[in-house]
Amino acid sequence: MKRYCLALDLKNDPALIAEYEAYHRAVWPEILDSIRGAGVEACEIYRAGNRMFMIMEVGPDFSFERKAAMDAANAKVQEWETLMWKYQEAIPVAKPGEKWVMMDKVFSL
């Protein structure tokens, strides 16, 4: 199993952060189905202040390109992503249009 770690910021507004976390306590079933269908076997998001870290463990059939194509063809995923962007903002090192940014591993024990 391969693991990816990604980072994204939330808008630094306690009310928006609370709303964002409320959505993630009850993620729409279609979104969970889409994530699993793309080959993501486990996914966790952690928050420190307004910075978020996502850890994804994926199966052998997963690719970011395939997931992006599946997401683009799924109206419910597009609705979710549009809604989530109300709460999210790119981290300073993100490329234009990039949301979650892949992190580089710098240590392993």
LOLUMVO-48617 format. One line per 10 residues: their letters; for each residue x, y negated, z negated of N, C-alpha, C. Coordinates in nm, 2 decimals. Example, Ala and Ser with C-alpha at 12.3 -4.5 7.8 and 13.67 -1.06 7.14 Angstrom:
2
AS	1.32:0.57:-0.78:1.23:0.45:-0.78:1.32:0.33:-0.78 | 1.28:0.22:-0.71:1.37:0.11:-0.71:1.29:0.00:-0.79 .
***
This chain:
109
MKRYCLALDL	0.09:0.12:0.00:0.00:0.00:0.00:0.09:-0.12:0.00 | 0.05:-0.22:0.08:0.13:-0.35:0.09:0.06:-0.45:0.01 | 0.14:-0.54:-0.05:0.08:-0.65:-0.14:0.12:-0.78:-0.08 | 0.03:-0.87:-0.07:0.05:-1.01:-0.03:0.01:-1.11:-0.14 | 0.09:-1.21:-0.16:0.06:-1.31:-0.26:0.04:-1.45:-0.19 | -0.06:-1.52:-0.22:-0.09:-1.64:-0.15:-0.13:-1.75:-0.25 | -0.11:-1.88:-0.21:-0.14:-1.99:-0.30:-0.24:-2.09:-0.23 | -0.32:-2.16:-0.31:-0.41:-2.26:-0.26:-0.44:-2.35:-0.38 | -0.47:-2.47:-0.36:-0.51:-2.56:-0.47:-0.66:-2.58:-0.46 | -0.72:-2.61:-0.58:-0.85:-2.66:-0.59:-0.85:-2.81:-0.61 .
KNDPALIAEY	-0.95:-2.88:-0.57:-0.96:-3.02:-0.60:-0.95:-3.04:-0.75 | -0.87:-3.14:-0.79:-0.85:-3.15:-0.93:-0.96:-3.22:-1.00 | -1.08:-3.16:-1.01:-1.20:-3.21:-1.07:-1.26:-3.10:-1.15 | -1.27:-3.11:-1.28:-1.32:-3.00:-1.37:-1.46:-2.95:-1.33 | -1.54:-3.04:-1.29:-1.68:-3.00:-1.25:-1.67:-2.91:-1.13 | -1.59:-2.95:-1.03:-1.58:-2.87:-0.90:-1.51:-2.74:-0.93 | -1.41:-2.74:-1.02:-1.35:-2.61:-1.06:-1.44:-2.52:-1.12 | -1.53:-2.57:-1.21:-1.63:-2.49:-1.28:-1.73:-2.43:-1.18 | -1.77:-2.51:-1.08:-1.86:-2.45:-0.98:-1.79:-2.34:-0.90 | -1.67:-2.37:-0.86:-1.59:-2.27:-0.78:-1.58:-2.14:-0.86 .
EAYHRAVWPE	-1.55:-2.15:-0.98:-1.54:-2.02:-1.06:-1.67:-1.95:-1.08 | -1.78:-2.03:-1.09:-1.91:-1.97:-1.10:-1.94:-1.89:-0.97 | -1.91:-1.95:-0.85:-1.93:-1.88:-0.73:-1.85:-1.75:-0.73 | -1.73:-1.75:-0.78:-1.65:-1.63:-0.78:-1.69:-1.53:-0.89 | -1.77:-1.56:-0.98:-1.83:-1.46:-1.07:-1.94:-1.39:-1.01 | -1.99:-1.44:-0.90:-2.11:-1.38:-0.82:-2.08:-1.39:-0.67 | -1.97:-1.34:-0.62:-1.94:-1.35:-0.48:-2.05:-1.28:-0.40 | -2.09:-1.34:-0.29:-2.20:-1.29:-0.21:-2.16:-1.15:-0.16 | -2.25:-1.05:-0.16:-2.22:-0.91:-0.12:-2.16:-0.90:0.02 | -2.21:-0.99:0.11:-2.16:-0.99:0.25:-2.01:-1.02:0.25 .
ILDSIRGAGV	-1.97:-1.11:0.16:-1.83:-1.15:0.16:-1.74:-1.03:0.10 | -1.79:-0.97:0.00:-1.72:-0.85:-0.05:-1.71:-0.74:0.05 | -1.82:-0.72:0.13:-1.82:-0.62:0.23:-1.72:-0.65:0.34 | -1.71:-0.78:0.37:-1.62:-0.83:0.48:-1.47:-0.81:0.43 | -1.44:-0.84:0.31:-1.31:-0.82:0.26:-1.27:-0.68:0.26 | -1.35:-0.59:0.21:-1.32:-0.45:0.21:-1.31:-0.39:0.35 | -1.40:-0.44:0.44:-1.40:-0.39:0.58:-1.28:-0.43:0.66 | -1.21:-0.53:0.61:-1.08:-0.58:0.68:-0.96:-0.49:0.63 | -0.99:-0.41:0.53:-0.88:-0.32:0.48:-0.81:-0.37:0.35 | -0.88:-0.47:0.29:-0.83:-0.51:0.16:-0.88:-0.42:0.05 .
EACEIYRAGN	-0.79:-0.35:-0.02:-0.83:-0.25:-0.12:-0.84:-0.31:-0.26 | -0.77:-0.42:-0.29:-0.77:-0.48:-0.42:-0.74:-0.63:-0.40 | -0.81:-0.72:-0.47:-0.78:-0.86:-0.46:-0.81:-0.93:-0.59 | -0.72:-1.01:-0.64:-0.74:-1.09:-0.76:-0.69:-1.23:-0.73 | -0.77:-1.32:-0.80:-0.73:-1.46:-0.79:-0.71:-1.51:-0.93 | -0.60:-1.58:-0.95:-0.57:-1.64:-1.08:-0.56:-1.79:-1.06 | -0.58:-1.87:-1.17:-0.58:-2.01:-1.17:-0.49:-2.07:-1.28 | -0.41:-2.17:-1.25:-0.34:-2.24:-1.35:-0.36:-2.39:-1.31 | -0.44:-2.46:-1.40:-0.48:-2.60:-1.36:-0.56:-2.59:-1.24 | -0.52:-2.66:-1.13:-0.59:-2.65:-1.01:-0.52:-2.57:-0.90 .
RMFMIMEVGP	-0.41:-2.50:-0.94:-0.34:-2.41:-0.84:-0.39:-2.27:-0.86 | -0.41:-2.21:-0.75:-0.46:-2.07:-0.75:-0.36:-1.98:-0.68 | -0.36:-1.86:-0.73:-0.27:-1.75:-0.67:-0.36:-1.63:-0.64 | -0.35:-1.58:-0.52:-0.43:-1.46:-0.49:-0.33:-1.35:-0.46 | -0.36:-1.23:-0.52:-0.28:-1.11:-0.49:-0.37:-1.01:-0.42 | -0.33:-0.97:-0.30:-0.41:-0.88:-0.22:-0.33:-0.75:-0.20 | -0.39:-0.64:-0.22:-0.33:-0.51:-0.19:-0.41:-0.45:-0.07 | -0.34:-0.42:0.03:-0.41:-0.38:0.16:-0.37:-0.24:0.21 | -0.46:-0.18:0.28:-0.43:-0.05:0.34:-0.35:-0.07:0.47 | -0.32:0.05:0.53:-0.24:0.05:0.65:-0.30:-0.02:0.78 .
DFSFERKAAM	-0.44:-0.03:0.78:-0.51:-0.08:0.89:-0.53:-0.23:0.88 | -0.48:-0.30:0.77:-0.50:-0.44:0.75:-0.40:-0.52:0.84 | -0.45:-0.63:0.89:-0.37:-0.73:0.95:-0.44:-0.87:0.94 | -0.36:-0.97:0.92:-0.42:-1.10:0.90:-0.49:-1.15:1.03 | -0.44:-1.10:1.15:-0.50:-1.14:1.28:-0.64:-1.07:1.29 | -0.64:-0.94:1.25:-0.77:-0.87:1.26:-0.87:-0.93:1.16 | -0.83:-0.96:1.04:-0.92:-1.02:0.94:-0.97:-1.15:1.00 | -0.88:-1.24:1.05:-0.93:-1.37:1.11:-1.03:-1.35:1.22 | -1.01:-1.25:1.30:-1.11:-1.23:1.41:-1.24:-1.18:1.36 | -1.23:-1.09:1.26:-1.36:-1.04:1.19:-1.43:-1.16:1.13 .
DAANAKVQEW	-1.36:-1.24:1.05:-1.42:-1.36:0.99:-1.48:-1.45:1.08 | -1.41:-1.48:1.19:-1.46:-1.57:1.29:-1.60:-1.53:1.35 | -1.61:-1.39:1.36:-1.74:-1.34:1.42:-1.85:-1.31:1.32 | -1.82:-1.35:1.19:-1.92:-1.32:1.08:-1.98:-1.46:1.03 | -2.10:-1.48:1.06:-2.17:-1.61:1.03:-2.17:-1.63:0.88 | -2.19:-1.52:0.80:-2.20:-1.54:0.65:-2.06:-1.57:0.60 | -1.95:-1.52:0.65:-1.82:-1.55:0.61:-1.79:-1.70:0.64 | -1.83:-1.74:0.76:-1.81:-1.88:0.80:-1.89:-1.97:0.71 | -2.01:-1.94:0.67:-2.09:-2.02:0.57:-2.01:-2.02:0.44 | -1.96:-1.91:0.39:-1.89:-1.91:0.26:-1.76:-1.99:0.27 .
ETLMWKYQEA	-1.69:-1.98:0.38:-1.56:-2.06:0.39:-1.59:-2.21:0.40 | -1.70:-2.25:0.46:-1.73:-2.39:0.47:-1.77:-2.44:0.33 | -1.85:-2.36:0.26:-1.88:-2.39:0.12:-1.76:-2.40:0.03 | -1.67:-2.31:0.04:-1.55:-2.30:-0.05:-1.46:-2.42:-0.02 | -1.46:-2.47:0.10:-1.37:-2.58:0.13:-1.41:-2.71:0.06 | -1.53:-2.72:0.01:-1.58:-2.83:-0.07:-1.49:-2.83:-0.20 | -1.44:-2.72:-0.25:-1.37:-2.71:-0.37:-1.22:-2.70:-0.35 | -1.17:-2.66:-0.23:-1.03:-2.63:-0.21:-0.96:-2.74:-0.14 | -0.83:-2.74:-0.15:-0.74:-2.83:-0.07:-0.61:-2.75:-0.05 | -0.55:-2.78:0.06:-0.42:-2.71:0.09:-0.31:-2.76:0.00 .
IPVAKPGEKW	-0.22:-2.67:-0.03:-0.10:-2.70:-0.11:-0.01:-2.79:-0.02 | 0.09:-2.86:-0.08:0.17:-2.95:-0.01:0.25:-2.89:0.11 | 0.29:-2.76:0.10:0.37:-2.70:0.20:0.28:-2.64:0.31 | 0.15:-2.65:0.31:0.07:-2.59:0.41:0.08:-2.66:0.54 | 0.07:-2.58:0.65:0.07:-2.63:0.78:-0.07:-2.69:0.81 | -0.09:-2.78:0.90:-0.22:-2.83:0.93:-0.32:-2.72:0.96 | -0.44:-2.73:0.89:-0.54:-2.63:0.91:-0.52:-2.50:0.83 | -0.41:-2.49:0.76:-0.39:-2.37:0.68:-0.45:-2.39:0.54 | -0.52:-2.28:0.49:-0.57:-2.28:0.36:-0.48:-2.21:0.27 | -0.50:-2.08:0.25:-0.42:-1.99:0.17:-0.28:-1.98:0.23 .
VMMDKVFSL	-0.17:-2.01:0.16:-0.04:-2.00:0.21:0.04:-1.88:0.15 | 0.10:-1.81:0.24:0.18:-1.69:0.20:0.29:-1.73:0.11 | 0.31:-1.66:0.00:0.42:-1.69:-0.09:0.54:-1.59:-0.06 | 0.66:-1.64:-0.09:0.78:-1.55:-0.07:0.81:-1.49:-0.21 | 0.84:-1.36:-0.21:0.89:-1.30:-0.33:1.03:-1.34:-0.36 | 1.05:-1.39:-0.48:1.18:-1.43:-0.52:1.24:-1.34:-0.63 | 1.17:-1.25:-0.69:1.22:-1.16:-0.79:1.13:-1.04:-0.80 | 1.20:-0.93:-0.83:1.12:-0.80:-0.86:1.20:-0.72:-0.96 | 1.13:-0.66:-1.05:1.20:-0.58:-1.16:1.16:-0.43:-1.14 .
***
